[in-house]
């Protein structure tokens, strides 16, 4: 079987959709599926088996900024890559996002599996504006999948149709076996773009009053970086963008992973990565994270935007070794349920069905 996975976002830039596409491709190859990934890259492809359709530009998308390539050259390169590879089936991640996935959706007659990632929360002006066009284009999809019930609800609202919910996966071994980043005191790690919806400002408010001998590792950057750094909150290390290997090491070395997002998260794959790294999780009680974690079982989940509740949750996990152990053990079991290897096997069944049904 030959499968082409198409991604609308730059595969050189860390992101939820990109990580799922690359991780799924690796797991498919390990079970003998000939897999090619097609999408934008900034510079050389990040790993073997990736075909670049050109560099990306930053564009506003659902309350964030996405690295995309929506030009005609990218569409032409996408279709040429498909002609060269000759896949049996296409797997389009976010089929209606302009760029490679949309080009393949309307420009190829091959069987197509579409995966919808976007959450039901937030402003989806594109869906509203292009609803009738999207509904017609959606008929090109042989099978539709969604990463969560929230993503399914959004797609059903604007497109109709039926969907198979196949949750995102995590490369358990990559995080469980990563070398541990050293630290001389307890560390809390935040990973995410520095923008309002990720809740880093709330975390800094909580951290300023934490009153514990601990360090906060802040990974990545974004439009709020300069403003948030100017607060001068003590005990914070601003790490900027780091490699995937260093990220895995930081998750392994941290005492707590904190995800204080305010909303617009369809799935908490980053929580699963922390769980796989055997790190205790504190995350906002938002629907997207509720797809992965349960409060008091494998995570503590304070209300989103509540700095006092977040501070108290961090204190509890830092101070209570028994609580940490319980969260870590439950989180390890939870992460195993979402193994990318398991997800790849389930998608093989979907691909075989799509091929049998045809375009």
N, C-alpha and C positions, 0 to 999 in steps of 0.2 A: 504494500500500500504506500502511495505517495501522498503526503499531506502538506499543503502550503498554509502557514499561519500568517495572517496579515494584521499589522498593527498600525494605527494612525499616528502614534506618538513616537518621538525619537527614541530609538533603542539604546542610545548613548547616555540618556538622561534617566536617573532613577525615578521610578514611578510605579504605581500599583498595576496598571494594565501591562506596561512593558515587562515588569518582573514576572507576571503570570505567563505572558507569551513566551519569553525566553525559558522559563522554568519548565513549562509544559513541553516545549520542544525538546529540551534535554531528556525529560522523562520518556517521551515518546521514542526517542532514538534508542534508549536503553532497552526497550522491549521490541526493537527491530523495525520500527516504523521510519521510513525514509522521509525526513521532515526538513522543510526549508522555511525560514522566517523572512518576511518581506516587510520593509518599513523604512522610514527616514532614519538616518544616522548622522551624527555630527563628527566627522572624521572617519577613520576606518571602522568597519563593522566591529562590534565589541567582542564577538566570539565567532567561531566557525559555524557555517550553516546559515548565516545572515546575509541577505541581499539588500543593499542600500538603494533607495530611490532618490537620494539626495539629502542635503542638510535641512534642518528645521528652522522655523521662525516661531517666536513666542506669540500666542494668540489667546485672547480671553475665552474661557470656557467654563461654564457652570461655577462661577464664583472663584475661579482660579486662573492660572495661566498655563497653557499647554504647548509643548514644543511640537509643531505640526508642519507638514509640507503639503499645501493644497494646490500647488501649481500644476499646469498641464504636463510639464516634463515628468513630474513624479508619477502622474497617472500613466503616461506612456511607458515609463520604466517598469511600473507595476505589471502592466499587461505583457510586456516583453519578457519579464522574469517568469511569468506564468507559462508563456509559450515555450520558453527554454526548459523549464523544469518538468512540464507536463504532469501536473498532479492529478490524482484521482478525485480529490475533494478539496475544497477551500474552507478554512476556518477563519471567519472574519470577526475580529474583536472590535466592538463598537461599530457596527456596519454602516451607520449613517453619519459618522464623523467624516468630514471632507478629507480627502487624501487617498492613500492606497486602498483602504477597505471599501470606501464608496466607489472607487474606480473599478475594483474587482466585482463589486455587487452588480453594477449595471453593465460592465464591459466583458463579462465572461459567462459562458453557458455551462460551466461545470457545476456539479452539485455543491451546495453551500450550506455550511453550518454558521449561524450567527450567534455570537455571545454578547449579551448586553450587561454592562458593568455599572452604568450610572444609577445613582440612588433616586428614590422617589422624592427626596427632599430637594429644596433649592429651586432656582430659576431655570426653567428649561425652555427659553424663548425659541430656540431653534426648532425643537419639536413642535411647539405651537404654531410657529410661522410656516413650517414645511409639512404640516401634518398630512395633507392629502397626497402630496408627492411621496412622502415617506411610506404611507400605507400602500401605495401602488408598488414602490420599490421593494417593500418587504415581501411581496409575493415571489421575489427572486430567491428567497431563503428556503432551502429544503427543510431544515430543522432550525428551530429557535431555542436558545438556552439563555439562562440568566444566572448571575452569580449569587443572587439572594432573592428572598421574597420581595424585598424593597425594589430591587432592580426589575423583577418580574412585574410588579405593580405599575411601575412607570411605563414600561414597554406596552403592557396591556392597555393602559389608559390612552396612549397616543396611537398605538398601532393595531390593537386588537390581536387576535391569534392566540395560539397556545404555546407554552414554554416549558422546557425541562429545567428545573433548578439544579445546577451543578456548581456547588460552592468552589471558590478559589482554593488553591492548594499551597502547600509550603514544602520547600526542600528541607525536610527534617534533618538529614545527615549534615547538610552544610552548616547549620547553626549548632547542632548538638556537638559536632566534632571540631568546631573552630577554635584556634588558639585563643586563650583568654587574655583580654587586654588588662594590663596590670593597673592597680590603683592602691594607694596607701590608706584609703578610707572608703566607707560606703559610697556608691555612686548611683545616681538616678539618671537615666538616659531618655532624652526626647529625640524623636526622629520625625521630620516632616518639614514641608515648605513653610517659611516664616510668613504666614498670611493669617488674617483674622480667624478664618474657619477652623484652623488647626489648634487654636487655643493656647499658643505659647505665651501670650500676654497674661492669661489667667494663671498659668503655671508659674510665671515669674512673680506674680502677686503672692501666690501661695508660698513660693520659695523664700521670699523676703522675710517672712515671719515663721519659718520652719523651726529655727533655733536647734539645729542638729549639726554635728560634725560630719558633714557629707558634701559631696560635690555633684553638681548638675552638669552633665554632658549634653550640649545642644548641638545636634547634627543638622547639616544642610544650611540653607540661606533662603532669602526671599525678599519681597518688597518691604517687610517690616524690620529687617535685620538691624539697620542703623538705628532706628527709633528704639527698638527693644534693648539693644546694647547700651544705648545712652542712658538707660535707667541706672546703670551701675550696680545692679543687684550682686551682692557678694557671693562667692562660692560657685560661680558659673564659669565653665570652660566652653568657649565658642569654637567648635571644631570645623565648621563650614562643611563643604562637600567632602565626603570620604569615599574610599573604594568599597565595593561590596564585601571584600575580605575584612577590611577594618570594621565595617559595620557589624558583621557577624561577631568579631572579637569584642567589640564594645558591648553588644547585647549579652555575650557570655560573661563579661567582666562586671557588668552592672548588678547592683543589688535589686533595683526596681526599674522596670520600664514604665514610662508614663505617657499616656496618649490622651491629652485633655481636649480633644476635638469638640467643636460646638455643634456639628452636624454635617450633612452632605457627604457621609461616608457610606458607601453601599455594602462594604464588607471589611472586616478588621484583619486583613492578612498580616499586617505588621504586628498585631497582637499574637498571632500564631507563631511568627518568627521568634518573638521574645519567649513564648512558651517553649518552643523547640530548643532554645538556648538555655533553658532551665533558669529563667529569670522571672521573678514575681511581677505581676501586672497590676497597674492602677490605670483605669481607663474610664472615660466619661460614659454615663448611662444613656447612650444614644442608640437608635434602632440598628444602625449598621454594625456597631460593636456587639449588640445583643445577639447578632447572628453567630458570634463566635464564643463569647464569654458569658458567664453567669456570676452575678454579684455574690460574693461570699464563698464561692466554690473554687473557681480558677482565676478570679480577679476581684479587686475591690472597685466599685463603680459608683463614684459620687456623681451628683447632678452636674450636667454641663454648665460651665460658666460660673460655678460656685467656688471661689478661691478658698474659702474657709473649709468647706467640705473636702476639697482636694488636699489641702494642707493636712487635715486630720487623717485622711486616708494614707498619705505618705508617711506620716509619723507612726501610724499603727504598723505598717509593714516594716519600716526601718527598725522599730523598737521590739517587735515581737518575732523572735526566731521561729517559734512553733507555727505562727500564722504564715510566715514566709514559706516554711517547708510544706505546709498543706497546700498553699497556692501553687507552688512549683510542681509538686507531684501531680496535682489535678491538671495543671496546665500542660505538663508533659504528655499525659494521656489524651488530652483534648487535641493537641497538635498532631499526634499520631493519626487521629481520625481524619485529618485533612491532608494527608501525605499527597504530594504531587504524583507519586508513582501510582497511587490508587486512582487519582483523577485521570491520569493518562489512560489507564485501562478502561475506565468508564467512557472516555471520549472515543476510544477505538470502536466500541459498540455503536456510538452515535454516528461515527464516520461510515461504518459499514452499512448502517441503515440508510444514511443519506445517499451513498453510492447505489444501493439497491433501488431506492425510490427514483433517483435521477434528478436532473435539474428542474 
